[in-house]
């Protein structure tokens, strides 16, 4: 884990080294760092940083962090991981227990606060079959609005990594599932 000083130094350098950049604050889970709020504030005030994005599971925004602490603005967005809407599948994908309701509440609070939110479904073997149900249930689970987007990503890890076969999805199976999910999501 990088020190708070190292993270701050990287944030200060980002806009100088990469003018106009999208600076992503990530972790593991960045909201677990005691310096998280300061990191977001520091990133937003940096000249040369075009956009700040927080990659999060949104759980901390359910209660501990108030989304209103950051006024909604065009240069701040949240990339919220939501791998399943079924609690058992969510727990299997995230290695957590009982966290789905807090993740949904955190995402809802971010959306209700007017923030730009991208809901990211990281597809892997554990949730691929759940994708049609996920798409159907998502509009009822979250207060969708024009500042929200749905994003699909795919778990990538080397085939030789121990346990990789438990998570990886063949593209020949994934592509048709993603095309169908994207079409249905657009219709909804």
Secondary structure as UniProt FT lines:
FT   HELIX           4..17
FT   TURN            19..20
FT   STRAND          21..25
FT   HELIX           30..32
FT   TURN            34..35
FT   HELIX           36..44
FT   TURN            47..48
FT   STRAND          49..56
FT   HELIX           59..62
FT   TURN            63..64
FT   HELIX           67..69
FT   TURN            74..75
FT   STRAND          76..81
FT   HELIX           87..94
FT   HELIX           100..112
FT   TURN            113..114
FT   STRAND          116..123
FT   TURN            125..127
FT   HELIX           128..130
FT   HELIX           131..141
FT   TURN            146..147
FT   STRAND          148..154
FT   TURN            159..160
FT   TURN            162..163
FT   HELIX           164..166
FT   HELIX           171..187
//
